[in-house]
Amino acid sequence: MKLPEGSIKNWNDLKKLFLTRFFEDDSEIAMTTPLTTRQQKGELVKAFVKRFQNMKLRCPSGMTQATLVTAIIYKSHS
């Protein structure tokens, strides 16, 4: 992506452009969403992990990715 010269004037311009480019949605999601998310049929593991990480970034809980993974493993064994 090549930007016109002078199109980024401040930090907020850069932040908005970055988030638009690399994140599909910046709305917050409930903590239960990543915990109940499953790999879709035919979805590559790498794609699922990326989707999961993007969801985790949108969780306001402050939980770390390791804590989420542990919770998912625990839930799947109970």
ZAFIVEX-494529 format. One record per residue: residue in one letter; x, y, z of N, C-alpha, C, O in turn. Coordinates in pm, 1 decimal. Example, Ala and Ser with C-alpha at 12.3 -4.5 7.8 and 13.67 -1.06 7.14 Angstrom:
BEGIN
+--------+----------+----------+----------+----------+----------+----------+----------+----------+----------+----------+----------+----------+
| residu |      n_x |      n_y |      n_z |     ca_x |     ca_y |     ca_z |      c_x |      c_y |      c_z |      o_x |      o_y |      o_z |
+--------+----------+----------+----------+----------+----------+----------+----------+----------+----------+----------+----------+----------+
|      A |   1319.0 |   -569.0 |    780.0 |   1230.0 |   -450.0 |    780.0 |   1320.0 |   -330.0 |    780.0 |   1423.6 |   -331.9 |    846.5 |
|      S |   1285.0 |   -225.0 |    708.0 |   1367.0 |   -106.0 |    714.0 |   1290.0 |      3.0 |    787.0 |   1340.9 |    113.8 |    803.9 |
+--------+----------+----------+----------+----------+----------+----------+----------+----------+----------+----------+----------+----------+
//
This chain:
BEGIN
+--------+----------+----------+----------+----------+----------+----------+----------+----------+----------+----------+----------+----------+
| residu |      n_x |      n_y |      n_z |     ca_x |     ca_y |     ca_z |      c_x |      c_y |      c_z |      o_x |      o_y |      o_z |
+--------+----------+----------+----------+----------+----------+----------+----------+----------+----------+----------+----------+----------+
|      M |     84.7 |   -116.8 |      0.0 |      0.0 |      0.0 |      0.0 |     89.7 |    123.7 |      0.0 |    172.2 |    141.2 |     89.6 |
|      K |     73.7 |    206.2 |    -97.3 |    151.2 |    330.5 |   -104.5 |     57.0 |    446.4 |    -74.2 |    -47.7 |    462.6 |   -136.8 |
|      L |     97.4 |    525.3 |     23.0 |     15.3 |    638.5 |     65.6 |     65.2 |    767.1 |      1.5 |    184.7 |    783.9 |    -23.0 |
|      P |    -27.7 |    856.7 |    -24.9 |     14.5 |    987.2 |    -77.0 |     97.1 |   1061.8 |     26.9 |     70.6 |   1052.2 |    146.7 |
|      E |    195.6 |   1134.8 |    -18.5 |    280.6 |   1212.2 |     72.1 |    195.2 |   1308.5 |    153.5 |    109.5 |   1378.7 |     99.8 |
|      G |    220.1 |   1310.2 |    283.9 |    148.1 |   1401.1 |    372.9 |     11.5 |   1351.5 |    417.1 |    -62.6 |   1424.8 |    482.6 |
|      S |    -23.3 |   1226.7 |    381.9 |   -156.6 |   1177.1 |    418.1 |   -167.7 |   1141.9 |    566.8 |   -278.3 |   1134.0 |    620.3 |
|      I |    -54.9 |   1121.1 |    633.0 |    -55.2 |   1095.1 |    776.7 |      5.1 |   1217.6 |    845.2 |    124.2 |   1246.6 |    833.3 |
|      K |    -81.3 |   1287.8 |    916.9 |    -38.1 |   1413.1 |    978.2 |     -6.8 |   1399.6 |   1127.1 |     66.4 |   1480.7 |   1183.8 |
|      N |    -64.2 |   1294.5 |   1190.5 |    -41.6 |   1278.5 |   1334.2 |    -55.7 |   1130.9 |   1373.2 |    -85.4 |   1045.0 |   1290.1 |
|      W |    -33.7 |   1104.7 |   1501.2 |    -38.1 |    967.9 |   1552.7 |   -175.6 |    904.2 |   1531.5 |   -184.2 |    786.3 |   1497.0 |
|      N |   -282.3 |    980.0 |   1551.5 |   -417.7 |    925.7 |   1534.7 |   -444.1 |    883.4 |   1390.9 |   -511.7 |    783.1 |   1367.9 |
|      D |   -392.6 |    957.1 |   1294.5 |   -406.5 |    917.7 |   1153.4 |   -337.8 |    783.4 |   1129.0 |   -393.4 |    695.1 |   1063.8 |
|      L |   -216.4 |    769.3 |   1182.0 |   -141.0 |    645.4 |   1164.2 |   -210.9 |    528.6 |   1233.0 |   -222.6 |    420.2 |   1175.8 |
|      K |   -257.0 |    550.9 |   1354.9 |   -326.6 |    447.0 |   1431.3 |   -452.0 |    399.2 |   1357.4 |   -474.9 |    278.9 |   1344.1 |
|      K |   -531.7 |    492.8 |   1310.1 |   -655.7 |    458.4 |   1239.7 |   -625.4 |    379.4 |   1112.4 |   -692.4 |    280.1 |   1084.0 |
|      L |   -527.4 |    421.4 |   1037.3 |   -489.9 |    353.0 |    914.5 |   -438.6 |    211.9 |    944.0 |   -474.2 |    116.8 |    874.3 |
|      F |   -355.5 |    198.8 |   1046.6 |   -301.1 |     68.7 |   1085.8 |   -413.2 |    -26.8 |   1125.5 |   -417.8 |   -140.4 |   1078.3 |
|      L |   -503.1 |     18.9 |   1211.8 |   -612.0 |    -67.1 |   1257.3 |   -705.4 |   -105.6 |   1143.0 |   -751.7 |   -219.5 |   1136.7 |
|      T |   -732.9 |    -14.1 |   1054.8 |   -817.3 |    -43.6 |    939.5 |   -752.5 |   -146.7 |    848.8 |   -820.0 |   -233.8 |    793.9 |
|      R |   -622.8 |   -136.5 |    833.8 |   -549.5 |   -226.5 |    743.9 |   -534.2 |   -367.3 |    800.2 |   -546.1 |   -464.9 |    726.2 |
|      F |   -508.0 |   -379.1 |    930.4 |   -472.8 |   -508.1 |    986.7 |   -579.4 |   -572.3 |   1075.5 |   -564.8 |   -688.5 |   1113.6 |
|      F |   -684.7 |   -500.7 |   1109.0 |   -791.3 |   -556.9 |   1191.5 |   -924.7 |   -532.9 |   1123.9 |   -957.0 |   -421.2 |   1083.5 |
|      E |  -1002.4 |   -641.6 |   1112.5 |  -1131.7 |   -631.7 |   1045.6 |  -1232.6 |   -553.1 |   1127.6 |  -1312.7 |   -477.2 |   1073.0 |
|      D |  -1228.4 |   -571.4 |   1257.8 |  -1329.1 |   -511.0 |   1343.9 |  -1262.6 |   -472.5 |   1475.0 |  -1188.5 |   -552.4 |   1532.2 |
|      D |  -1287.5 |   -353.0 |   1522.8 |  -1224.9 |   -312.9 |   1648.5 |  -1325.1 |   -303.9 |   1763.1 |  -1292.9 |   -251.4 |   1869.7 |
|      S |  -1446.3 |   -354.7 |   1741.8 |  -1545.2 |   -351.3 |   1848.6 |  -1509.7 |   -455.0 |   1955.0 |  -1449.5 |   -558.3 |   1925.6 |
|      E |  -1548.3 |   -425.5 |   2078.8 |  -1520.9 |   -518.5 |   2187.4 |  -1617.2 |   -637.0 |   2179.0 |  -1731.2 |   -623.4 |   2134.7 |
|      I |  -1569.1 |   -752.4 |   2222.3 |  -1652.2 |   -871.7 |   2225.2 |  -1653.5 |   -928.1 |   2366.7 |  -1564.8 |   -899.1 |   2447.0 |
|      A |  -1754.0 |  -1008.2 |   2396.1 |  -1765.9 |  -1068.1 |   2529.1 |  -1658.4 |  -1174.1 |   2548.4 |  -1612.1 |  -1235.6 |   2452.3 |
|      M |  -1619.6 |  -1194.5 |   2672.5 |  -1518.4 |  -1294.2 |   2706.9 |  -1559.5 |  -1433.9 |   2661.0 |  -1473.9 |  -1516.1 |   2628.4 |
|      T |  -1687.9 |  -1460.7 |   2658.3 |  -1734.7 |  -1595.0 |   2620.0 |  -1711.7 |  -1626.0 |   2472.8 |  -1705.9 |  -1743.1 |   2435.4 |
|      T |  -1698.6 |  -1526.2 |   2390.0 |  -1681.9 |  -1550.5 |   2246.5 |  -1557.0 |  -1631.6 |   2214.5 |  -1568.2 |  -1734.0 |   2147.1 |
|      P |  -1437.3 |  -1590.4 |   2260.1 |  -1320.5 |  -1674.9 |   2231.2 |  -1328.7 |  -1812.3 |   2298.8 |  -1280.7 |  -1911.9 |   2244.6 |
|      L |  -1389.8 |  -1816.3 |   2416.9 |  -1398.3 |  -1943.0 |   2489.5 |  -1487.9 |  -2044.6 |   2419.9 |  -1469.8 |  -2165.1 |   2437.2 |
|      T |  -1583.8 |  -1997.4 |   2341.7 |  -1674.8 |  -2089.1 |   2273.0 |  -1643.7 |  -2103.9 |   2124.4 |  -1711.9 |  -2178.3 |   2053.9 |
|      T |  -1544.0 |  -2035.4 |   2077.7 |  -1507.1 |  -2041.1 |   1936.2 |  -1439.7 |  -2172.9 |   1903.4 |  -1353.5 |  -2220.2 |   1977.4 |
|      R |  -1479.3 |  -2230.8 |   1793.5 |  -1422.9 |  -2358.1 |   1748.0 |  -1364.4 |  -2340.3 |   1608.2 |  -1401.9 |  -2250.2 |   1533.2 |
|      Q |  -1272.7 |  -2428.2 |   1576.8 |  -1214.1 |  -2428.2 |   1443.4 |  -1323.2 |  -2468.3 |   1344.4 |  -1395.5 |  -2565.3 |   1367.3 |
|      Q |  -1335.1 |  -2394.8 |   1235.8 |  -1437.2 |  -2423.2 |   1135.6 |  -1394.1 |  -2538.9 |   1046.9 |  -1275.0 |  -2561.9 |   1026.1 |
|      K |  -1491.8 |  -2610.7 |    995.4 |  -1462.1 |  -2723.4 |    907.7 |  -1381.0 |  -2675.0 |    787.9 |  -1421.7 |  -2582.9 |    717.0 |
|      G |  -1266.1 |  -2738.0 |    766.4 |  -1179.6 |  -2701.7 |    655.2 |  -1085.8 |  -2584.4 |    683.5 |  -1002.8 |  -2549.9 |    599.4 |
|      E |  -1098.4 |  -2523.3 |    801.0 |  -1014.1 |  -2409.2 |    835.9 |   -876.6 |  -2460.0 |    881.4 |   -867.4 |  -2547.9 |    967.1 |
|      L |   -772.9 |  -2405.2 |    824.5 |   -637.3 |  -2442.2 |    864.6 |   -611.5 |  -2397.1 |   1007.7 |   -664.8 |  -2295.5 |   1052.3 |
|      V |   -530.0 |  -2472.9 |   1078.6 |   -498.8 |  -2439.8 |   1217.8 |   -439.5 |  -2299.8 |   1226.8 |   -474.8 |  -2223.0 |   1316.2 |
|      K |   -350.9 |  -2266.7 |   1135.8 |   -286.8 |  -2134.7 |   1136.6 |   -392.2 |  -2023.5 |   1123.9 |   -383.2 |  -1921.5 |   1192.2 |
|      A |   -490.5 |  -2043.1 |   1038.0 |   -596.7 |  -1943.9 |   1019.3 |   -683.4 |  -1933.4 |   1144.9 |   -723.7 |  -1824.0 |   1184.6 |
|      F |   -711.7 |  -2048.5 |   1207.1 |   -790.8 |  -2047.9 |   1330.1 |   -717.3 |  -1973.8 |   1442.0 |   -777.1 |  -1893.1 |   1513.3 |
|      V |   -589.5 |  -2001.1 |   1456.9 |   -510.7 |  -1935.2 |   1561.9 |   -509.7 |  -1784.1 |   1539.0 |   -523.4 |  -1707.1 |   1634.1 |
|      K |   -493.8 |  -1741.9 |   1415.9 |   -493.8 |  -1598.6 |   1385.9 |   -630.0 |  -1536.5 |   1419.1 |   -637.0 |  -1427.6 |   1476.2 |
|      R |   -737.4 |  -1606.4 |   1383.1 |   -872.2 |  -1557.0 |   1413.1 |   -892.7 |  -1548.5 |   1564.3 |   -950.0 |  -1451.7 |   1614.3 |
|      F |   -845.6 |  -1650.1 |   1636.5 |   -856.6 |  -1651.6 |   1781.9 |   -779.4 |  -1534.7 |   1842.7 |   -830.0 |  -1466.5 |   1931.9 |
|      Q |   -657.8 |  -1511.3 |   1795.3 |   -576.6 |  -1401.6 |   1847.6 |   -643.7 |  -1266.6 |   1822.4 |   -641.1 |  -1178.7 |   1908.5 |
|      N |   -703.3 |  -1250.5 |   1705.4 |   -772.8 |  -1125.3 |   1675.6 |   -891.9 |  -1105.2 |   1768.6 |   -918.8 |   -993.1 |   1811.9 |
|      M |   -963.5 |  -1213.4 |   1799.4 |  -1074.7 |  -1203.5 |   1893.3 |  -1024.7 |  -1166.0 |   2031.9 |  -1084.6 |  -1082.2 |   2099.2 |
|      K |   -915.3 |  -1227.7 |   2074.8 |   -859.8 |  -1200.6 |   2207.0 |   -823.6 |  -1053.1 |   2220.5 |   -842.7 |   -993.9 |   2326.7 |
|      L |   -772.0 |   -994.5 |   2114.5 |   -735.3 |   -853.0 |   2118.0 |   -856.0 |   -762.9 |   2139.6 |   -843.1 |   -650.9 |   2189.0 |
|      R |   -973.5 |   -812.8 |   2102.3 |  -1095.3 |   -733.2 |   2114.9 |  -1167.2 |   -756.8 |   2247.6 |  -1270.8 |   -695.2 |   2273.0 |
|      C |  -1114.3 |   -844.6 |   2332.3 |  -1173.5 |   -871.8 |   2464.0 |  -1127.0 |   -767.3 |   2564.7 |  -1006.9 |   -743.7 |   2577.6 |
|      P |  -1218.8 |   -705.1 |   2635.2 |  -1180.0 |   -603.1 |   2732.5 |  -1133.6 |   -660.6 |   2866.0 |  -1099.4 |   -585.0 |   2956.9 |
|      S |  -1132.0 |   -790.4 |   2879.0 |  -1106.3 |   -853.6 |   3007.8 |   -963.9 |   -837.1 |   3059.1 |   -942.1 |   -838.1 |   3180.2 |
|      G |   -867.1 |   -822.0 |   2970.5 |   -728.9 |   -812.2 |   3011.2 |   -664.2 |   -948.1 |   3034.4 |   -549.0 |   -954.8 |   3077.2 |
|      M |   -736.3 |  -1056.2 |   3007.0 |   -678.8 |  -1189.5 |   3021.8 |   -569.8 |  -1209.4 |   2917.2 |   -580.0 |  -1159.8 |   2805.0 |
|      T |   -467.0 |  -1281.5 |   2954.7 |   -361.6 |  -1311.1 |   2859.3 |   -404.9 |  -1424.8 |   2769.1 |   -498.0 |  -1498.7 |   2801.1 |
|      Q |   -337.8 |  -1438.5 |   2657.3 |   -368.8 |  -1546.5 |   2564.3 |   -347.1 |  -1682.5 |   2631.3 |   -424.6 |  -1775.4 |   2608.7 |
|      A |   -243.5 |  -1694.6 |   2712.7 |   -215.7 |  -1820.7 |   2781.7 |   -330.3 |  -1858.1 |   2875.6 |   -367.5 |  -1975.1 |   2884.4 |
|      T |   -386.0 |  -1759.8 |   2945.3 |   -498.3 |  -1785.9 |   3035.4 |   -620.5 |  -1831.8 |   2956.0 |   -691.1 |  -1923.5 |   2998.2 |
|      L |   -645.3 |  -1769.3 |   2842.8 |   -757.5 |  -1809.9 |   2758.0 |   -740.8 |  -1952.8 |   2709.5 |   -835.6 |  -2031.3 |   2713.5 |
|      V |   -622.2 |  -1986.9 |   2664.2 |   -596.8 |  -2122.9 |   2614.6 |   -616.5 |  -2223.8 |   2726.5 |   -676.8 |  -2329.0 |   2705.5 |
|      T |   -566.3 |  -2192.4 |   2845.0 |   -584.7 |  -2281.5 |   2959.6 |   -733.1 |  -2299.8 |   2990.4 |   -777.4 |  -2411.4 |   3017.7 |
|      A |   -809.5 |  -2192.1 |   2986.2 |   -953.6 |  -2200.0 |   3012.2 |  -1023.4 |  -2286.7 |   2908.2 |  -1113.5 |  -2363.5 |   2942.0 |
|      I |   -982.9 |  -2275.5 |   2782.6 |  -1043.2 |  -2354.8 |   2676.4 |  -1011.3 |  -2502.5 |   2695.7 |  -1098.6 |  -2588.0 |   2680.9 |
|      I |   -887.0 |  -2531.7 |   2728.5 |   -846.8 |  -2671.1 |   2751.3 |   -925.8 |  -2728.1 |   2869.1 |   -976.9 |  -2839.8 |   2860.9 |
|      Y |   -936.0 |  -2653.3 |   2977.0 |  -1009.2 |  -2697.7 |   3094.1 |  -1155.3 |  -2722.9 |   3059.2 |  -1212.6 |  -2824.3 |   3099.2 |
|      K |  -1215.5 |  -2630.2 |   2984.4 |  -1356.7 |  -2643.0 |   2946.7 |  -1379.5 |  -2765.0 |   2858.9 |  -1481.4 |  -2832.5 |   2873.3 |
|      S |  -1286.6 |  -2794.8 |   2768.1 |  -1305.4 |  -2906.4 |   2676.9 |  -1292.5 |  -3041.2 |   2747.7 |  -1340.8 |  -3142.1 |   2696.4 |
|      H |  -1227.9 |  -3044.5 |   2864.9 |  -1211.1 |  -3168.8 |   2940.6 |  -1317.3 |  -3186.3 |   3047.8 |  -1321.0 |  -3289.7 |   3114.6 |
|      S |  -1403.0 |  -3087.8 |   3065.4 |  -1504.4 |  -3099.0 |   3170.5 |  -1639.1 |  -3136.5 |   3114.0 |  -1735.8 |  -3150.1 |   3188.9 |
+--------+----------+----------+----------+----------+----------+----------+----------+----------+----------+----------+----------+----------+
//
